[in-house]
Amino acid sequence: MNAAGAGEIRRALVRLRRTTGLPVAFGGLVEPGRPRIRISELSGTATASLLSLAVTSGNGLGGKAVALARPCAVADYSLSRQISHEYDAPVAAEGLRSVLAVPVVVRRRVRGVLYGALRDARPLGDRMLTAAVDAARDVEQALAVGDAAREVLVAVRAEPQPGDIAAWEQVREAHTALRALATRITDPALRTELLDACALLSPAPVTSKGVALTPRELDVLAWVAAGATNAVAAGRLGVSAETVKAYLRSAMRKLGAGTRGEAVAAARREGLLP
């Protein structure tokens, strides 16, 4: 499992325990190229019996959730006739009875499973299951954003020639997409990688005045360069239209520009935008 994915699972488990009151939560992602989940994150456990457990699709409660791509729950794990029992020993060693499992699904493909559990045998209500699904949705969104970021990075590896107008338009679109994705990335390493890629897409300045724009000012200018209105840029960046206006005014002042178009042109001359 990559570090970013592990971090998302870890944060989801903390949220799951907080919102449901379940004392134990654990989970992991699908191993690359294999039809199984590797349990890598534990929260509230008393032993390490579940750590690194490989759960094959179709087996046990988590494997059933993977195979069906939907949440599953049992009121008494060891006695349930709804699941197979390959993992009874590690579950019993942790003292778990009531267990729920929610798949993490991205683009119709199961990428992981979140579990929540009680140490006594009783039905887990709809509130707990809904909260677990919400926690899984957070992981799904984070993984989808990370996937999109990596796809953009791959797509812009080839450097176009200065005279290739169509190719440079693609680079500019990719630059805008990268900056938008960077604002939604919670993993610091991946966010830094994306912003470094943005810098690589910008050409050397034609004439440099040493203008320094803040990351948010650059985000706004990137959307303006792509033809977005203030309202659209605000929606993409998760801020208000008034905030976008403030960033744009500040960038225009620093660049000595009187219009939005002049600001974009000046930023390109400075090598701040592709």
HURABEL-V270064 format. One record per residue. N is the residue number from 1. RES is the residue in one small letter. SS is DSSP state (h for helix, s for strand, l for the rest). PHI is phi as a letter, one per 20 degrees, with the letter a starting at -180 (* if undefined). PSI is psi in radians with two decimals (NA if undefined). Layout:
# HURABEL-V270064
n = {N	N}
res = {RES	RES}
ss = {SS	SS}
phi = {PHI	PHI}
psi = {PSI	PSI}
This chain:
# HURABEL-V270064
n = {1	2	3	4	5	6	7	8	9	10	11	12	13	14	15	16	17	18	19	20	21	22	23	24	25	26	27	28	29	30	31	32	33	34	35	36	37	38	39	40	41	42	43	44	45	46	47	48	49	50	51	52	53	54	55	56	57	58	59	60	61	62	63	64	65	66	67	68	69	70	71	72	73	74	75	76	77	78	79	80	81	82	83	84	85	86	87	88	89	90	91	92	93	94	95	96	97	98	99	100	101	102	103	104	105	106	107	108	109	110	111	112	113	114	115	116	117	118	119	120	121	122	123	124	125	126	127	128	129	130	131	132	133	134	135	136	137	138	139	140	141	142	143	144	145	146	147	148	149	150	151	152	153	154	155	156	157	158	159	160	161	162	163	164	165	166	167	168	169	170	171	172	173	174	175	176	177	178	179	180	181	182	183	184	185	186	187	188	189	190	191	192	193	194	195	196	197	198	199	200	201	202	203	204	205	206	207	208	209	210	211	212	213	214	215	216	217	218	219	220	221	222	223	224	225	226	227	228	229	230	231	232	233	234	235	236	237	238	239	240	241	242	243	244	245	246	247	248	249	250	251	252	253	254	255	256	257	258	259	260	261	262	263	264	265	266	267	268	269	270	271	272	273	274}
res = {m	n	a	a	g	a	g	e	i	r	r	a	l	v	r	l	r	r	t	t	g	l	p	v	a	f	g	g	l	v	e	p	g	r	p	r	i	r	i	s	e	l	s	g	t	a	t	a	s	l	l	s	l	a	v	t	s	g	n	g	l	g	g	k	a	v	a	l	a	r	p	c	a	v	a	d	y	s	l	s	r	q	i	s	h	e	y	d	a	p	v	a	a	e	g	l	r	s	v	l	a	v	p	v	v	v	r	r	r	v	r	g	v	l	y	g	a	l	r	d	a	r	p	l	g	d	r	m	l	t	a	a	v	d	a	a	r	d	v	e	q	a	l	a	v	g	d	a	a	r	e	v	l	v	a	v	r	a	e	p	q	p	g	d	i	a	a	w	e	q	v	r	e	a	h	t	a	l	r	a	l	a	t	r	i	t	d	p	a	l	r	t	e	l	l	d	a	c	a	l	l	s	p	a	p	v	t	s	k	g	v	a	l	t	p	r	e	l	d	v	l	a	w	v	a	a	g	a	t	n	a	v	a	a	g	r	l	g	v	s	a	e	t	v	k	a	y	l	r	s	a	m	r	k	l	g	a	g	t	r	g	e	a	v	a	a	a	r	r	e	g	l	l	p}
ss = {l	l	h	h	h	h	h	h	h	h	h	h	h	h	h	h	h	h	h	h	l	l	l	s	s	s	s	s	s	s	l	l	l	l	l	s	s	s	s	s	s	s	s	l	l	l	l	l	l	l	l	l	l	s	s	s	l	l	l	h	h	h	h	h	h	h	h	h	l	l	l	s	s	s	l	l	h	h	h	l	l	l	l	l	l	l	l	h	h	h	h	h	h	l	l	l	l	l	s	s	s	s	s	s	s	s	l	l	s	s	s	s	s	s	s	s	s	l	l	l	l	l	l	l	l	h	h	h	h	h	h	h	h	h	h	h	h	h	h	h	h	h	h	h	h	h	h	h	h	h	h	h	h	h	h	l	l	l	l	l	l	l	l	l	h	h	h	h	h	h	h	h	h	h	h	h	h	h	h	h	h	h	l	l	l	l	l	h	h	h	h	h	h	h	h	h	h	h	h	h	h	l	l	l	l	l	l	l	l	l	l	l	l	l	h	h	h	h	h	h	h	h	h	h	h	l	l	l	l	h	h	h	h	h	h	h	h	l	l	l	h	h	h	h	h	h	h	h	h	h	h	h	h	h	h	l	l	l	l	h	h	h	h	h	h	h	h	h	h	l	l	l	l	l}
phi = {*	f	f	f	f	f	f	f	f	f	f	f	f	f	f	g	f	f	e	d	n	f	f	c	b	b	r	a	d	f	f	g	m	c	e	b	e	d	f	c	c	c	b	n	f	d	c	d	f	e	f	m	f	e	d	f	g	n	d	m	f	f	f	f	f	f	f	e	l	b	f	c	b	c	e	b	g	f	d	f	e	e	c	e	c	f	d	g	f	f	f	f	f	e	m	e	c	e	c	c	c	c	f	d	d	c	l	m	c	f	d	a	b	d	d	c	b	d	e	c	e	a	f	e	f	f	f	f	f	f	f	f	f	f	f	f	f	f	f	g	f	f	f	f	f	f	f	f	f	f	f	f	g	f	f	d	f	f	e	f	f	g	e	e	f	f	f	f	f	f	f	f	f	f	g	f	f	f	f	f	f	g	f	d	e	e	f	g	f	f	f	f	f	f	f	f	f	g	f	f	f	e	f	f	f	f	c	d	d	m	f	d	d	f	g	f	f	f	g	f	f	f	f	f	f	e	n	f	f	g	f	f	f	f	f	f	e	m	c	e	f	f	f	g	g	f	f	f	f	f	f	f	f	f	e	m	d	e	c	f	f	f	f	f	f	f	f	f	f	e	m	e	c	f}
psi = {2.38	2.82	-0.68	-0.76	-0.70	-0.70	-0.70	-0.73	-0.77	-0.81	-0.65	-0.64	-0.69	-0.78	-0.72	-0.81	-0.67	-0.71	-0.41	-0.42	0.05	2.36	-0.38	2.40	2.59	2.91	3.14	3.07	2.85	2.36	2.37	2.22	0.12	2.49	0.95	2.71	2.42	2.00	2.01	-0.30	2.27	2.51	2.07	0.12	2.72	-0.30	3.09	0.36	-0.50	-0.25	2.27	0.17	2.28	2.03	1.97	2.48	2.25	-0.33	2.43	-2.99	-0.82	-0.70	-0.59	-0.72	-0.65	-0.85	-0.68	-0.26	0.71	2.78	2.55	2.65	2.62	2.54	-0.41	1.74	-0.90	-0.43	-0.09	2.38	0.04	-0.18	2.88	2.96	0.70	-0.43	0.38	-0.68	-0.94	-0.57	-0.75	-0.65	-0.52	-0.17	0.52	2.49	-1.21	2.22	2.46	2.66	2.23	2.17	2.62	1.97	2.14	2.13	0.79	0.26	2.25	2.19	-0.22	-3.11	2.42	2.35	2.58	2.58	2.72	2.77	0.10	2.80	1.87	2.70	2.49	2.14	3.02	-0.58	-0.75	-0.72	-0.71	-0.74	-0.66	-0.70	-0.72	-0.71	-0.69	-0.62	-0.62	-0.74	-0.74	-0.79	-0.76	-0.74	-0.68	-0.71	-0.77	-0.72	-0.81	-0.68	-0.79	-0.63	-0.70	-0.71	-0.73	-0.70	-0.43	0.27	-0.66	2.23	2.07	2.78	2.61	-0.57	-0.09	1.59	-0.80	-0.71	-0.67	-0.54	-0.66	-0.70	-0.74	-0.69	-0.72	-0.70	-0.80	-0.76	-0.71	-0.78	-0.65	-0.74	-0.66	-0.59	-0.32	-0.05	2.20	-0.39	2.06	-0.69	-0.78	-0.69	-0.72	-0.70	-0.73	-0.78	-0.60	-0.67	-0.66	-0.76	-0.63	-0.48	-0.29	2.30	2.94	2.54	2.50	-0.87	2.10	2.27	0.06	0.54	2.31	2.03	2.61	2.79	-0.71	-0.65	-0.69	-0.68	-0.82	-0.79	-0.62	-0.73	-0.64	-0.73	-0.53	0.00	0.20	2.52	2.96	-0.68	-0.75	-0.79	-0.70	-0.76	-0.70	-0.61	-0.13	0.55	3.09	2.81	-0.61	-0.65	-0.71	-0.78	-0.72	-0.77	-0.72	-0.76	-0.73	-0.76	-0.73	-0.71	-0.79	-0.60	-0.10	0.60	2.54	-0.28	2.94	-0.78	-0.72	-0.63	-0.74	-0.79	-0.75	-0.70	-0.63	-0.67	-0.56	-0.08	0.32	-0.42	2.60	NA}
